[in-house]
Each structure stands twice: as C-alpha cells, then as structure tokens.
C-alpha cells in the first residue's frame, strides 16, 4: 500500500510540474508578445546571433520544443532561413538546461515553502484583483507556475526518498547503460518535456536511487524524446519545416551517440577536472556540457549541414499551390492562365471552409474533379478548421508572391486581368476571415435552446447555402454570369441583412433574450453580411471583364 501511495505522490508531482511548465510558458509567451518576436528576428540575422538568441529565449521560456514550434511557423513563412533556424535550435537545446540548474541549485537545497508558497499566494491575489488586466493575469500565471514547479518537485523528491527506503534498486544498477538511454527517451516521449525527465532524474539521484553515471545516461535519452511534438508540428507543412525537424533529429541523435561513446571521459572531466562533487550540480553540468559540445561540433559546418538537409523533401517545396508550382514568368501568358486556375482553386477551398463552419453539406462542391484530387493529395478534407485556415493563408501568400513576380512581365489588358485575379484572392480571404471571426457565434446560435436565436441561424444558413451554390455555378460550371445577375445577388445580400435584423428586433421585444444574445446576433449578422459580399466581389473579378468589374466596384458595399 505504501508503494502505491508513493507512486500516486510521484504521479501528482509530475502532473503539478507539467502544469507549472505550461503556466510558465503561457505567461512568458503572452507577456513578451510582439516585442519578443521582433527581438527574435533581430538577434538571429547571423549564425552566432541565432545561437545566442536560442539560448536566451529558451532560457527564459524554458521550453525548447515551444521555441522550435515557433521556428517552424517562422521558417514556413519565410522569415528565417533554414541555416539560422538550425543555429537557434542549437542554442535552444543549451538554453533549456537552465531549468536543470534552477532545480539542482535551489530545488533540493532551499526550503520549498520559502519559494513556493509566497509565489502562489501573490499569484492568487493578482488573479482575483487584476484578472481583467492582461499583463497582471499572466504575471499571476507566472507566479502560480513558479510556485507549483517547486511543489511538484517536492512531491517527486519525497516520493523518491520514501521509495528508496521500501525498494531495492541495487539489482538494476548493473543493467547496460543503453537501457537507461531508452528509459530517458520513453519518459520524455510520454510526458513531452525533457525538463520533467530531468526533474525526476535529479529527484532519484538526490534520494540515492540511482548513481551519477546512470542519471547522466537517462539525461542523454531525454535529449530526443520531445521530437514527436515537433514532428507533429511539421506534418502537412512545406519542405523547410520538415527539414528543420529532420535537422533537429540529427542534432539530438548525433550528440546522444557521441556523448554516450565518451560518457566516462565526460563524467571524469566533471568530477575530477572540474572537481564538482555534488552529483546534482554535476548532472546539470553534464546536460549543459553535451549541448555546448553540440554547438562546437555543428556551428562550423552549419552551411554544409543546411545544404545536406536541402537534399530531402524536394517534392514538398510547394505544399499549397496546385497550378503555379512549376509555372515560369518567362511564359507570362501561360502563367496568367495557371494563376487564374490557382485563384479558382483558392476560392473553391474558401467556400468549403465557410460552408463547413456553418455545417452545410459541402458534397456538391467537393465533387469538382478539377480540385478534388488536388485536395485529396494535400489532405485538405482531413485537416481541422484551424489547419484549413492556415492552409488558406499559406496559399494566399504563395499566390501573392507569384503575382509580384508576374506583374513585371505583363502590361495592358493582361496587367488588368492580373490585378482582377489578385483582387479576387484578397476578397475571398476577407470572406473567410469574417466567417472565422464569428465561429463561436455560429456555434452559439446553432446550439441555442432559444427559438429566436436558432431560427435566426437556420434562416441565414439556408440563405448562405443558396448563395454559395449560385456563386459556385458561376465560378466553375461554365454558367455565363451577367452584370445584372451579380447585381441581383449583391442586392439580395443587402436586403437579407436588413430584413433579418429588423425581424429579429421585432421578435426580440416579446422574446426572453438577454443583452449578450442580442450582441451575438448583431455581430453574427454583420460579419456574415461582410463575408457574403466579399465572396460576391471575388467571383465578380473572375467572371466579369475589366470594364464591367470597375462599374461593379461602384456598388455600395456596406449600406448599414
């Protein structure tokens, strides 16, 4: 029974430690905000700055995997080169050892109550008194996280000390050291935090359950365990993202293998040359030393290493665009035709996105043979709403980039056509963003038990479905769209907006509806109105010629 209680206390300690790490990450990420990202971009303009930036940022945020995931986003957007991103990762691996030093120097040497309890007390006070102020709320999160970090560590330490008294660990000491590498890897794989693995290892080392060499071997195994989280972050991404993950994996495997090969000399360096007798400080030193060794090994060859990574994932360099991936501006007429098809593909997926948020059957659109196969190859249908939105943003960016290149090769009528095409892309993305912004409103109205809200949603859902079917036939099925038809659709959207709102106001007089519900309805109605008109404007640019499109642009868009 005692063993089971010790296990529960150890599990509780791990849970508290993980939650503390989450609170610290969230608080620091939100407190830093835009300034943090600007600092990251500024400091990483060269290799050395990138390494130092990785050390500093991860030392503050205490999550190398979070920094790496952030890097994936930056690299995917073209903000960082692969070379500098790999340099940041080298620094991040070293920066994450700051947590080990904190635990080794304070966690087992200072009375836990002196650190943890005042921090949690202040965090609770700040959260209650200043929860409406963002900066104070996240400061409270930071204090909570800081306090819980040490309480979780205290639970792990106590559980380990009690377990040592009841359990004979001596028979496991003679096991091959490579087994302990796998133990460190598996623990980190499960909890997805090398900091937790290090805290557990330090607790076991402090309690005498394991020796210093075994603790060092477990720490080695933890180096690669968090890679799964990063791999998941790169799935569906472009080639650059996948190369970053592959490079990170190479870093960790190489340094783990090298450090394991020279494990005894490294441990002798720590205990005899550096004369560090405290095993806890020794383990923190070991963790920092092997990551510093990785910097020494890889920094001089980063350029060559980056070129090596570029040999992989060549087929995913254009992960979003379907038609212009192999187009060349040396053939501007062909490129213009391909860009028009790419824009239709973008509008097609934008419509799918909006209809899906409304839970409207998208099968009539998904049957389109021109785009169905493409979306299946890109796994578009299996993506989450957030992933689809990111995909559309990425696709818009790639289209915009191609437009900037192509516009220098065209003039006259072709230039006008190009401008219409890119205008269609912007309008479609505007339509998508407006619907995404009311995602919570859609859910609220669709699931409401109040008839006035539910009926309001059903009315708009049907109107939206009819509108999109009409627009889609204009876009893809060869139906000739006249100026008058588009004008009629435009006016019907305006009339529906005004009529639905007036009807709601009339019914709300006698309906049991709260003020917040009125705000929800008004916001939903307005954003849907904006989105539908934007989608009409996108189709207009595709089906009307330049002169008609210019006349159509004079139609008032926001008669509210």
Secondary structure as GFF3:
##gff-version 3
##sequence-region A 1 560
A	DSSP	alpha_helix	2	43	.	.	.	ID=ss1
A	DSSP	alpha_helix	47	61	.	.	.	ID=ss2
A	DSSP	alpha_helix	64	76	.	.	.	ID=ss3
A	DSSP	alpha_helix	82	95	.	.	.	ID=ss4
A	DSSP	alpha_helix	98	102	.	.	.	ID=ss5
A	DSSP	pi_helix	103	107	.	.	.	ID=ss6
A	DSSP	alpha_helix	112	130	.	.	.	ID=ss7
A	DSSP	alpha_helix	134	166	.	.	.	ID=ss8
A	DSSP	three_ten_helix	170	172	.	.	.	ID=ss9
A	DSSP	alpha_helix	177	191	.	.	.	ID=ss10
A	DSSP	alpha_helix	194	207	.	.	.	ID=ss11
A	DSSP	alpha_helix	212	225	.	.	.	ID=ss12
A	DSSP	alpha_helix	227	234	.	.	.	ID=ss13
A	DSSP	alpha_helix	239	261	.	.	.	ID=ss14
A	DSSP	alpha_helix	263	268	.	.	.	ID=ss15
A	DSSP	pi_helix	269	273	.	.	.	ID=ss16
A	DSSP	alpha_helix	279	298	.	.	.	ID=ss17
A	DSSP	three_ten_helix	299	301	.	.	.	ID=ss18
A	DSSP	alpha_helix	302	309	.	.	.	ID=ss19
A	DSSP	three_ten_helix	314	316	.	.	.	ID=ss20
A	DSSP	alpha_helix	332	357	.	.	.	ID=ss21
A	DSSP	alpha_helix	363	366	.	.	.	ID=ss22
A	DSSP	alpha_helix	369	377	.	.	.	ID=ss23
A	DSSP	alpha_helix	385	406	.	.	.	ID=ss24
A	DSSP	three_ten_helix	407	409	.	.	.	ID=ss25
A	DSSP	alpha_helix	412	437	.	.	.	ID=ss26
A	DSSP	alpha_helix	439	446	.	.	.	ID=ss27
A	DSSP	alpha_helix	451	476	.	.	.	ID=ss28
A	DSSP	alpha_helix	483	508	.	.	.	ID=ss29
A	DSSP	alpha_helix	515	543	.	.	.	ID=ss30
A	DSSP	alpha_helix	546	552	.	.	.	ID=ss31
###
